[in-house]
Amino acid sequence: MSFSHLSTLRLSTFPSPGTFFLKKKSGHYFLPQAALTMSRLNGAAEVNAAVLKQSSEGTKERIKKMFDKVDLSVSSYDTAWVAMVPSPNSPKDPFFPECVNWLLCNQLHDGSWGPPNLQPLFTKDALLSTLACILALKQWNVGEEQINKGLHFIESNVASATDEEQQSPVGFNILFPAMIEYARNLKMNLPLGAPTLDALFHRRDFELKRGYASNSEGWRTLLAYISEGFGKSQDWDLVMKYQRKNGSLFNSPATTASAFAHLKNADCLKYLRSLLEKFGNAVPTVYPLDKYARLSMAASLENLGIDRHFREEIRSVLDETYRSWLQGDEDILSDAATCAMAFRLLRVNGYDVSADPLTQYSEDRLFNSLGGYMKDIDDALELFRASETIIHPDESVLEKQHHWTSHFLKQELSNTLIRGHNLNKHIGLEVDDALKLPRYAILGRLSTRTAIKYYNTDSTRILKSYYRCLNIGNEDFLKLAVDDFNNCQSIHREELNHLTRWVEEYRLDKLNFARQKQAYCYFSAAATLFPPELSDARISWAKNGVLTTVVDDFFDVGGSEEELINLIQLVEKWDVNVSVDCCSENVEIIFSALKNTINEIGARAFTRQGRSVTSHVIEIWLDLIKSMFKEAQWLKNKSVPTMEEYMENAYVSFALGPIVLPALYLVGPKLSEEAVGSSEFDHLYRLMSTAGRLLNDIQGFKRESAEGKLNAVSLAMIHGNGVTEEEAINEMKNVIVSKRRELLRLVLLEKGSVVPRACKDLFWNMSKVLHVFYAKHDGFTAHDMMKTVNAVMEEPILLSEL
């Protein structure tokens, strides 16, 4: 049985836009009114398309420029702590008077400091920032008017400080009460009632007691991160063990400013000065963020299916990241999400990277870090995604990481941590999808559609203070992705209509024994080879998919032994007279369709490759039908092959050769005879087909056994001396995992590879198709499949509904 044995699918097809029928009236032909209307609509559509293209080009240019500059918002909270640093020579004067002036000039109309038009859920952030700014101004005895307005804002909004529904800055329950105490030391009269103060200090004491009781490294890291809340009582020498090479503590200006105020550390000062040189008179809440932001851009563009428009920019980011990775750059390796994302993007783009740096984010070590202690879902999700790129047999680091991150994410999926994630309303769905749909079993267009649905254009993030980075969440990304998806979809619909007409033209629909599966065959092509420029490859993939289905049914049920032998002889001779040399109408239909399709593919491939590949495509088909004939003979003679004999034939009879291999000539790069004849090429084909065959045999075992047919599972039981069905299937699953990982390793391998990456990707794409269709017991119910097909082929994405 071949790959084509899956649920039969049909898609409704529509007349091609722009196809008109002439009606005759009084001896003259005329265009009906509907056709005239359609003609005008098509003219309008062309104008629309031109406008959309121009808009799209403008969007692309804006995104390209974003690679040159990371747009990071400044933080009133952190700027206030930098403003509080006294001059070493004159303690009564600020070291950074420009920051004090910035605070005086940037109070909002409501008396608060922070980003304007902040959502009500971020009132805690506004309270923390406003109190920090008030303290800075009070320390230098300036801005009495601003201080009074700020105090009024705090008085009016302080109820939010104890509101559990509010989005809470990191350390808020400790920092806010600490700053209230600092205000008292400055003889400030805060307009806060006793019940409010009691509630705030109770929360602080409870959190401190709980944290100290844990006695964990994660807790100690958190205390160091919010050191500004402890002042002289902090063990600053202990805190300095967290100092980074850039002079900062945790890349936090507030923590670093507080450390400098107490220790006068020269590297801290160097860091703070570098910030003000870059940002002017204010500082962000985290810096640097450049490497994470650019990697996020690359990841987002890839997830949204528009990375092909930015290949040069993404390659530049990855080259720089690779250099940093090899040098052990702390900006990449010291942050869990950045490290995991860098590893994944580098590996899947062909860079040779070891998983060893991820050992620092094992379960016990991560939860001893700041992000781990706070149970950062984004960190865990990135680590989980990185763990899906296992390509070597001995990558226990990734095996363990996959195990604990999946367990952690499953736990958090059901609790309030994810449900209450106010910054990303889709995070729960993202986690759920990541756990249910492994990367090796999700198709490009489906993945893109999901990524568009979940893409968060609100670039809001929160640490000790709210911040935004437009490189991470951006409307332009989403707009371009939607336009691109819909444009590709309209092209795919046209091609499916063409495929339907082709089936009718070559009378394949007249073969009563054959399943009509052109919609399914085309879908498997469009879902993975989606860019418009890959039209020839899609059509080749789909037509050969239809033909392998027909031929498989012919060898299975539709043809006599005489007809099967006749078809093989016709393909071997090739230049024949079909009206004379075909022994039946069915053979004539099949061979004619085969010959014309192979010649068409050969002609198209010649223009791309500069050499004839028709004989190779014929050879691929000949290998397939001979392998199918051998299986037919085994069944007829009730032969029981050895497992080795079966698999040597079965990986070919699975019928992926004609679908995938000819398409390799049509995806762009030159594919030399040397590459096609290489062991690498053969290994890619065998790995893909063997894993697919075993997936098929596991799912088809019971049905095929009932039909008296043998497959890998039944043969393992026959030859295995007492091997049970469960044992045989488990062994097959282990082989599938091994073959899949080895296939991915070959696809990603650049050093010594003679097969172009664009060609190797097709083997991996087909592997993903197989894992999707065999993910469920029955391969996919017709209902599930139709929903999936329609999502790719029929349902446009409406930007207004996202």
C-alpha positions in Angstrom: 0.0 0.0 0.0 1.3 3.5 -0.9 1.3 6.9 0.8 -1.9 7.6 -1.2 -4.0 5.3 1.0 -5.6 8.0 3.1 -9.1 9.4 3.4 -10.6 10.5 0.1 -11.1 14.2 -0.1 -13.0 16.5 -2.4 -13.0 20.2 -2.6 -15.6 22.3 -4.3 -14.0 23.9 -7.3 -14.9 27.2 -8.9 -14.6 28.6 -12.4 -11.4 30.5 -12.9 -11.8 34.2 -12.3 -11.8 35.9 -15.7 -13.2 32.8 -17.6 -16.2 34.0 -19.7 -18.6 32.1 -22.0 -19.9 33.6 -25.3 -23.6 33.3 -25.9 -25.1 33.4 -29.4 -28.0 35.6 -30.2 -29.4 36.4 -33.6 -26.4 35.0 -35.3 -24.0 37.1 -33.3 -21.9 36.3 -30.2 -22.0 38.6 -27.2 -20.6 38.7 -23.7 -23.4 38.2 -21.1 -24.0 41.0 -18.6 -22.5 38.9 -15.8 -19.4 38.5 -17.9 -19.2 42.2 -18.6 -19.7 42.9 -14.9 -16.9 40.4 -14.1 -14.7 42.0 -16.6 -15.1 45.4 -14.9 -14.6 43.7 -11.5 -11.4 42.1 -12.8 -10.2 45.5 -14.0 -10.9 46.9 -10.6 -9.2 43.9 -9.0 -6.0 44.6 -11.1 -6.0 48.2 -9.9 -6.5 46.9 -6.3 -3.7 44.4 -6.7 -1.4 47.1 -7.9 -2.3 49.3 -4.9 -1.8 46.3 -2.5 1.5 45.5 -4.0 2.7 49.1 -3.6 1.5 49.1 0.0 3.2 45.7 0.6 6.5 47.0 -0.7 6.3 50.0 1.7 5.6 47.6 4.6 8.6 45.5 3.6 10.9 48.5 3.6 9.7 49.6 7.0 10.4 46.2 8.4 13.9 46.0 6.8 14.8 49.3 8.5 13.8 47.8 11.8 16.7 45.4 11.6 19.0 48.4 11.8 17.6 49.9 15.0 15.9 48.3 18.1 13.1 50.7 19.2 13.0 50.4 23.0 10.9 52.6 25.3 12.4 54.5 28.2 11.3 53.8 31.8 10.3 56.5 34.3 11.0 54.1 37.1 14.6 53.3 36.1 15.3 56.9 35.2 14.2 58.0 38.6 16.7 55.6 40.3 19.5 56.9 38.0 18.4 60.4 39.0 18.7 59.5 42.7 22.5 58.8 42.4 24.4 61.5 44.3 27.5 63.0 42.9 30.7 61.5 44.6 32.2 65.0 44.9 29.0 66.8 46.1 26.5 64.4 47.8 23.8 67.1 47.8 23.8 67.3 44.0 22.7 64.7 41.5 25.3 62.8 39.5 23.0 62.8 36.5 21.1 66.2 36.6 19.8 65.5 33.0 17.7 62.6 34.4 16.2 64.9 37.1 15.3 67.4 34.4 13.7 64.7 32.3 11.5 63.7 35.3 10.5 67.4 35.7 9.5 67.6 32.0 7.8 64.2 31.5 5.0 64.0 34.1 1.6 63.1 32.6 -1.5 65.2 32.9 -3.0 62.9 35.6 0.1 63.4 37.8 1.6 60.0 37.1 4.9 59.1 35.3 5.1 56.3 32.8 3.8 55.6 29.3 0.8 57.7 28.2 -2.6 55.9 27.7 -1.6 53.0 29.8 -4.2 50.3 30.2 -6.0 50.3 33.6 -4.5 46.8 34.3 -1.1 48.5 34.5 -1.9 50.9 37.3 0.5 49.2 39.6 3.3 50.1 37.2 2.2 53.7 37.2 2.1 53.7 41.0 5.6 52.3 41.3 7.0 54.7 38.7 5.3 57.7 40.1 6.5 57.1 43.6 10.1 56.5 42.4 9.9 59.9 40.5 8.5 61.7 43.5 11.3 60.3 45.7 14.0 61.4 43.1 12.5 65.0 43.0 12.2 65.2 46.8 15.7 64.0 47.3 17.0 67.0 45.4 14.3 69.4 46.7 13.0 70.3 43.2 9.6 70.0 41.5 7.2 70.7 44.4 4.3 71.1 42.0 5.1 67.8 40.2 5.5 66.1 43.6 2.0 67.3 44.7 0.4 66.2 41.5 2.1 62.8 41.8 0.9 62.4 45.4 -2.6 63.1 44.3 -2.4 60.4 41.6 -1.1 57.9 44.2 -3.9 58.8 46.6 -6.5 58.4 43.9 -5.2 55.0 42.7 -3.6 53.3 45.6 -6.4 50.8 45.8 -4.9 49.1 42.8 -1.8 48.4 44.8 -3.5 45.5 46.5 -5.6 44.4 43.5 -4.8 40.8 42.5 -6.3 41.4 39.0 -3.7 44.0 38.2 -0.6 43.2 36.1 2.2 43.4 38.7 5.7 44.6 38.0 8.5 42.3 39.2 9.0 42.7 43.0 6.2 45.2 43.4 5.0 43.8 46.7 8.5 44.5 48.1 9.6 47.6 46.2 6.4 49.7 46.7 6.4 49.4 50.6 10.2 49.9 50.6 9.8 53.2 48.7 7.0 54.2 51.1 9.5 53.8 54.0 12.1 55.8 52.0 9.5 58.6 51.6 9.0 58.6 55.4 12.7 59.0 55.9 12.6 62.0 53.6 9.8 63.5 55.9 7.2 63.1 53.2 3.6 62.9 54.2 2.1 60.3 51.9 -1.7 60.5 51.6 -2.2 56.8 52.5 -4.6 55.6 55.2 -3.6 53.1 57.8 -5.7 50.2 56.4 -3.9 50.6 53.0 -0.5 50.8 54.6 -1.2 47.7 56.8 -2.3 45.7 53.7 0.8 46.7 51.7 3.2 45.9 54.5 1.4 42.7 55.3 1.9 41.6 51.7 5.5 42.5 51.8 6.2 40.6 55.0 4.3 37.6 53.8 6.3 37.5 50.5 9.6 38.0 52.4 8.8 35.2 54.9 7.8 32.8 52.1 10.9 33.6 50.1 13.4 33.3 52.9 11.7 30.0 53.9 12.4 28.6 50.4 16.1 29.5 50.9 16.5 29.0 47.1 19.0 30.5 44.8 16.1 31.8 42.7 14.8 33.8 45.7 18.3 35.2 46.4 18.6 36.2 42.7 15.2 38.0 42.9 16.3 39.9 46.0 19.5 41.0 44.2 17.5 42.1 41.2 15.3 44.4 43.3 18.2 45.6 45.4 17.2 49.2 45.2 14.3 48.3 47.6 16.7 47.4 50.4 19.2 50.3 50.4 21.9 50.1 53.0 20.5 46.9 54.5 21.4 45.0 51.3 24.5 42.8 51.1 26.0 44.7 48.2 29.1 42.6 48.0 26.9 39.6 47.5 24.8 41.4 44.9 27.9 42.2 42.9 28.4 38.6 42.0 25.6 39.2 39.5 27.5 41.9 37.7 27.8 41.3 33.9 30.7 42.1 31.6 28.9 45.3 30.5 29.1 46.6 34.1 25.4 46.2 34.8 23.5 44.1 37.3 20.9 42.0 35.4 21.0 44.6 32.5 18.8 46.7 34.9 19.6 50.4 35.1 17.7 50.8 38.4 19.6 48.0 40.1 22.9 49.2 38.6 22.3 52.8 39.7 21.5 51.7 43.2 24.7 49.6 43.3 26.8 52.5 42.1 25.3 54.8 44.7 26.4 52.4 47.4 29.7 51.1 46.0 30.9 53.7 43.5 31.8 50.7 41.2 33.5 52.1 38.0 32.0 49.5 35.7 28.5 50.3 37.0 29.2 54.0 36.1 30.5 53.1 32.7 27.2 51.1 32.0 25.0 54.0 33.1 26.9 56.6 31.1 26.7 54.3 28.0 22.9 54.3 28.4 22.6 58.0 28.6 24.8 58.4 25.6 22.5 56.1 23.6 19.0 57.2 25.0 19.6 60.8 25.9 18.3 62.0 29.3 16.3 58.8 30.2 17.0 55.1 30.4 15.0 51.9 29.6 14.1 49.3 32.1 16.3 46.7 30.5 19.4 47.1 28.3 20.8 45.7 26.1 17.9 44.0 24.4 19.2 44.2 20.8 20.1 40.5 20.3 16.9 39.2 21.7 14.9 41.7 19.7 16.5 40.9 16.4 16.2 37.1 17.0 12.5 37.7 17.9 12.1 39.5 14.6 13.7 36.6 12.7 11.5 34.1 14.6 8.3 36.1 14.0 8.9 36.6 10.3 9.6 32.8 9.9 6.5 31.9 11.9 4.3 34.3 10.0 5.5 32.8 6.6 7.1 36.0 5.3 10.8 35.3 6.1 11.6 34.8 2.4 11.1 38.6 1.9 13.9 39.3 4.4 16.5 36.6 3.7 19.5 39.0 3.6 18.5 40.7 6.8 17.8 37.5 8.7 21.1 35.9 7.5 22.9 38.9 8.8 21.3 38.5 12.2 22.1 34.8 12.3 25.7 35.3 11.2 26.2 37.8 14.0 24.4 35.5 16.5 26.6 32.6 15.5 29.7 34.6 16.1 28.4 35.7 19.5 27.4 32.1 20.3 30.9 30.8 19.6 32.4 33.6 21.7 30.2 32.8 24.6 28.5 36.2 24.6 26.6 36.7 27.8 23.9 38.8 26.0 22.8 35.5 24.4 23.8 32.8 26.8 22.9 34.4 30.1 19.2 34.7 29.3 17.1 31.5 28.9 14.7 32.7 26.2 17.5 34.4 24.1 19.8 31.3 24.5 17.0 28.9 23.5 15.8 31.0 20.6 19.3 31.5 19.3 20.1 27.8 19.5 16.9 26.8 17.7 17.2 29.4 14.9 20.8 28.7 14.3 20.3 25.0 14.2 17.3 25.0 11.8 19.1 27.4 9.5 22.1 25.1 9.1 24.6 26.5 11.7 26.7 23.9 13.5 25.8 24.5 17.2 26.0 22.3 20.2 23.2 22.1 22.8 25.8 22.2 25.6 25.1 25.9 26.6 21.5 24.9 27.3 22.7 22.7 30.2 22.6 25.8 32.4 18.9 25.8 31.9 18.2 22.3 33.2 15.1 22.1 35.4 17.0 22.7 38.7 19.2 25.4 37.4 16.5 27.4 35.6 14.3 27.6 38.7 17.3 29.0 40.6 17.4 31.8 38.1 15.3 35.0 38.1 13.1 33.9 35.2 12.7 30.4 36.6 11.8 31.6 40.1 9.1 33.8 38.6 7.9 30.8 36.5 8.3 32.7 33.2 6.1 30.9 30.7 7.9 32.5 27.7 11.3 31.2 28.9 9.9 27.7 29.3 8.1 27.8 25.9 11.3 28.8 24.2 13.3 26.1 25.9 10.6 23.6 24.9 10.8 24.7 21.2 14.6 24.4 21.3 14.3 20.8 22.6 12.4 19.8 19.5 15.5 20.2 17.3 17.2 16.9 18.4 19.3 15.7 15.5 22.0 13.5 17.2 21.5 10.2 19.0 23.3 11.4 22.2 21.6 14.8 22.8 20.5 14.0 26.3 20.5 17.7 27.2 17.6 18.2 24.8 15.9 15.0 25.7 15.8 16.0 29.4 14.9 19.6 28.5 11.9 18.3 26.4 10.7 16.1 29.3 10.7 18.8 32.0 9.5 21.7 30.0 6.6 19.7 28.6 5.7 18.6 32.1 6.0 22.2 33.4 3.9 23.7 30.6 1.2 21.1 31.0 1.0 22.0 34.7 0.9 25.7 34.1 -1.7 25.4 31.3 -4.4 24.7 33.7 -3.6 27.2 36.4 -4.1 30.9 36.8 -0.5 31.8 35.7 -1.4 31.3 32.1 -5.1 32.2 32.3 -4.2 35.5 33.9 -1.4 36.4 31.5 -2.6 39.9 30.6 0.2 40.7 28.3 -0.5 37.9 25.8 -4.1 36.7 25.7 -3.1 33.9 23.3 -0.3 32.4 25.4 -2.5 29.6 26.7 -3.4 28.6 23.2 0.2 28.8 22.0 1.3 26.5 24.8 -1.5 24.1 24.1 -0.7 23.9 20.4 3.0 23.5 21.1 2.3 20.5 23.3 -0.2 18.9 20.9 1.5 19.7 17.6 5.2 18.9 17.5 7.3 20.8 15.0 7.9 17.7 12.9 4.1 17.3 12.4 2.8 20.7 11.5 2.6 22.0 7.9 3.9 25.4 6.8 0.6 27.0 5.8 -1.3 25.7 8.9 1.5 26.8 11.1 1.5 30.3 9.5 -2.3 30.6 9.8 -2.0 29.8 13.5 0.9 32.1 14.1 -1.1 35.0 12.4 -4.0 34.2 14.7 -1.9 34.3 17.8 0.5 37.1 16.8 0.6 39.7 19.6 1.0 43.2 18.0 1.0 44.7 21.5 4.7 44.9 22.2 4.1 45.5 25.9 6.4 43.6 28.3 6.9 44.1 32.0 9.8 43.6 34.3 10.2 46.1 37.2 8.6 48.5 34.8 6.4 48.4 31.7 8.3 48.7 28.4 7.7 48.3 24.7 9.9 47.1 21.9 8.4 47.6 18.5 10.8 45.1 17.0 9.0 42.3 19.0 5.3 43.1 18.4 4.5 45.1 15.3 1.4 45.9 13.2 3.5 45.8 10.0 4.5 42.2 10.6 0.8 41.2 10.9 -0.4 43.2 7.9 2.2 41.8 5.6 1.6 38.3 6.8 -2.1 38.5 6.2 -1.7 40.0 2.7 0.9 37.4 1.8 -1.2 34.5 3.1 -4.3 35.7 1.1 -2.3 36.3 -2.0 -0.7 32.8 -1.9 -4.2 31.3 -1.2 -5.7 32.9 -4.3 -2.9 31.5 -6.4 -3.4 28.1 -4.8 -7.1 28.1 -5.7 -6.3 28.8 -9.3 -3.8 26.0 -9.4 -6.3 23.5 -7.9 -8.8 24.5 -10.6 -6.1 23.8 -13.2 -5.4 20.4 -11.6 -9.2 19.5 -11.7 -9.3 20.3 -15.4 -6.1 18.3 -16.0 -7.7 15.2 -14.4 -10.7 15.5 -16.7 -8.6 16.2 -19.8 -6.6 13.0 -19.3 -9.8 11.0 -18.4 -8.4 9.9 -15.1 -11.9 10.6 -13.6 -13.2 7.8 -15.9 -11.2 5.1 -14.1 -13.8 3.7 -11.8 -11.4 1.8 -9.6 -9.3 4.9 -8.8 -10.0 7.3 -6.0 -10.2 10.9 -7.1 -7.9 12.7 -4.7 -6.7 15.8 -6.5 -7.7 18.1 -3.7 -5.8 16.1 -1.1 -2.8 15.8 -3.4 -2.7 19.5 -4.2 -3.2 20.4 -0.5 -0.1 18.5 0.5 1.9 20.5 -2.0 0.3 23.9 -1.2 0.6 23.5 2.6 4.4 23.1 2.4 5.5 24.7 -1.0 3.4 27.8 -0.6 5.4 30.7 -2.2 4.0 31.9 -5.6 7.3 31.3 -7.4 7.2 27.5 -6.6 4.1 27.0 -8.8 5.9 24.5 -11.1 7.1 22.4 -8.1 3.5 22.4 -6.6 1.9 21.3 -9.8 4.5 18.6 -10.3 4.0 17.3 -6.7 0.2 17.4 -7.1 0.0 15.7 -10.5 2.4 13.0 -9.5 0.4 12.6 -6.3 -2.8 12.0 -8.3 -1.0 9.6 -10.7 0.6 7.6 -7.8 -2.9 7.2 -6.3 -4.3 6.0 -9.6 -1.4 3.6 -10.3 -1.5 2.3 -6.7 -5.2 1.5 -7.1 -4.5 -0.1 -10.5 -1.9 -2.4 -9.0 -4.0 -3.0 -5.9 -7.5 -3.7 -7.4 -8.0 -2.3 -10.8 -5.6 -4.1 -13.1 -5.1 -7.7 -14.3 -1.6 -9.2 -14.3 -1.5 -8.8 -18.0 -2.3 -5.1 -17.7 0.3 -4.5 -15.0 3.0 -6.2 -17.0 1.9 -4.2 -20.1 2.2 -0.9 -18.2 5.7 -1.7 -17.0 6.7 -2.6 -20.6 5.3 0.6 -21.9 7.2 2.7 -19.4 10.4 0.7 -20.2 10.1 1.2 -24.0 8.6 4.8 -23.6 8.4 5.6 -27.3 5.4 3.5 -28.2 2.2 3.8 -30.2 -0.4 3.9 -27.4 -3.3 3.0 -29.8 -1.5 -0.2 -30.7 0.7 -1.2 -27.8 -1.8 -0.7 -24.9 -3.7 -3.9 -24.1 -6.7 -2.0 -22.6 -8.3 1.4 -22.4 -7.3 1.7 -18.7 -3.7 1.1 -19.5 -3.9 3.6 -22.4 -5.4 6.3 -20.1 -2.8 5.7 -17.3 0.2 5.5 -19.6 -0.9 8.6 -21.7 -1.3 10.6 -18.5 2.0 9.4 -17.2 3.9 10.1 -20.4 2.5 13.6 -21.0 3.0 14.6 -17.4 6.6 13.4 -17.3 7.4 15.1 -20.5 5.8 18.3 -19.3 7.8 18.2 -16.0 11.0 17.4 -18.0 10.5 20.4 -20.2 9.9 22.7 -17.3 12.9 21.3 -15.5 15.1 21.7 -18.5 14.6 25.5 -18.5 15.7 25.6 -14.8 18.4 23.0 -14.9 19.9 23.5 -18.3 19.9 19.7 -18.9 17.4 17.0 -19.6 16.1 15.1 -16.5 13.3 13.3 -18.3 15.1 10.0 -18.2 15.6 10.3 -14.5 11.9 11.0 -13.9 11.0 7.9 -16.1 13.4 5.8 -14.0 11.8 7.0 -10.8 8.4 5.9 -12.1 9.7 2.6 -13.4 11.2 1.8 -10.0 7.8 2.5 -8.4 5.7 0.3 -10.6 8.2 -2.6 -10.5 8.1 -2.4 -6.7 4.3 -2.4 -6.8 4.3 -5.4 -9.1 6.6 -7.3 -6.7 4.1 -6.7 -3.9 1.3 -7.8 -6.1 3.2 -11.0 -6.8 3.9 -11.6 -3.1 0.2 -11.3 -2.4 -0.8 -13.6 -5.3 1.7 -16.3 -4.4 1.1 -15.9 -0.6 4.9 -15.3 -0.2 6.3 -14.2 3.1 9.4 -12.0 2.5 12.0 -11.4 5.2 11.8 -8.0 6.9 14.9 -6.9 5.0 13.4 -7.9 1.6 10.1 -6.2 2.5 11.6 -2.9 3.6 14.0 -2.7 0.6 11.0 -2.9 -1.7 8.5 -1.1 0.6 10.3 2.2 0.9 10.0 2.5 -2.9 6.4 1.2 -3.2 5.3 3.8 -0.7 5.2 6.0 -3.8 7.0 9.1 -2.5 9.6 9.0 -5.2 7.5 10.4 -8.1 5.9 13.0 -5.8 9.1 14.4 -4.2 12.0 13.7 -6.5 10.9 15.4 -9.8 9.8 18.5 -7.8 13.4 18.9 -6.6 14.3 20.1 -10.1 11.7 22.8 -9.9 12.3 24.6 -6.6 15.1 26.8 -7.9 18.7 25.6 -7.3 20.7 23.6 -9.9 20.6 20.0 -8.9 23.6 18.3 -10.5 23.9 14.7 -11.7 26.6 14.2 -9.1 24.2 15.4 -6.3 21.4 13.1 -7.6 23.7 10.1 -7.7 25.2 10.8 -4.3 24.8 8.7 -1.2 23.4 11.8 0.5 20.5 12.0 -2.0 19.8 8.3 -1.7 19.9 8.5 2.1 17.5 11.5 2.3 15.0 9.5 0.1 15.4 6.3 2.1 15.0 8.0 5.5 11.9 9.9 4.4 10.3 6.9 2.7 11.2 4.4 5.4 9.7 6.5 8.2 6.6 7.1 6.1 6.2 3.5 5.3 6.4 2.5 9.0 3.9 5.2 9.9 1.6 3.8 7.3 2.1 0.2 8.3 1.3 0.9 12.0 -1.9 2.6 11.2 -2.9 0.1 8.4 -1.9 -3.1 10.3 -5.4 -4.3 11.3 -7.1 -3.4 8.0 -4.3 -5.0 5.9 -4.2 -8.1 8.1 -8.0 -8.5 7.5 -7.3 -8.3 3.7 -4.6 -10.9 3.9 -1.8 -8.5 3.2 1.5 -8.4 5.0 3.3 -5.3 6.3 6.1 -4.4 8.6 4.2 -5.0 11.8 2.9 -8.4 10.8 6.3 -9.4 9.4 8.0 -8.4 12.7 5.5 -10.6 14.5 6.0 -13.5 12.1 9.8 -13.4 12.2 10.2 -12.2 15.8 9.7 -15.4 17.7 6.8 -14.5 19.9 6.9 -10.7 19.4 3.5 -9.2 20.2 1.7 -6.6 18.2 2.4 -4.0 20.9 6.1 -4.8 21.0 6.3 -4.7 17.2 4.6 -1.3 17.0 6.8 0.1 19.8 9.9 -1.0 18.0 8.6 0.6 14.7 7.9 3.9 16.6 11.5 3.9 17.9 12.8 3.4 14.3 10.6 6.2 13.1 12.0 8.6 15.7 15.5 7.6 14.8 14.9 8.0 11.0 13.2 11.3 11.5 16.0 12.8 13.5 18.6 11.5 11.1 16.6 13.0 8.2 16.5 16.4 10.0 20.2 16.1 10.7 20.9 15.6 6.9 18.6 18.4 5.9 20.3 20.9 8.3 23.8 19.7 7.5 25.8 22.2 5.4 29.4 21.0 5.7 30.1 18.4 3.0 26.5 18.5 1.7 26.1 18.3 -2.2 22.3 18.5 -2.2 21.1 22.2 -2.1 19.2 23.1 1.1 16.1 24.2 -0.8 15.9 20.6 -2.3 16.6 18.9 1.0 13.7 20.9 2.6 11.3 19.0 0.4 12.2 15.7 2.0 11.5 17.2 5.4 8.3 18.8 4.2 7.0 15.5 3.0 8.0 13.9 6.4 5.9 16.6 8.1 3.0 15.8 5.8 3.2 12.1 6.7 3.3 12.8 10.4 0.3 15.1 10.2 -1.8 12.6 8.2 -0.8 9.6 10.4 -1.1 11.5 13.7 -4.5 9.9 14.5 -5.5 6.3 14.4 -7.4 6.6 11.1 -4.8 8.9 9.5 -7.3 11.8 9.6 -11.1 11.7 9.5 -12.7 13.2 6.5 -14.2 16.0 8.6 -10.9 16.9 10.2 -9.1 16.8 6.9 -11.7 19.1 5.2 -11.4 21.7 8.0 -7.6 21.6 7.5 -7.8 21.8 3.7 -10.3 24.7 3.8 -8.1 26.6 6.2 -5.3 26.5 3.7 -7.3 26.7 0.4 -10.6 28.4 0.9 -10.7 30.6 4.0 -9.0 34.0 3.7 -7.7 35.7 6.8 -9.5 39.0 7.7 -7.2 41.5 9.4 -10.1 43.2 10.9 -11.1 40.1 12.8 -7.7 39.5 14.4 
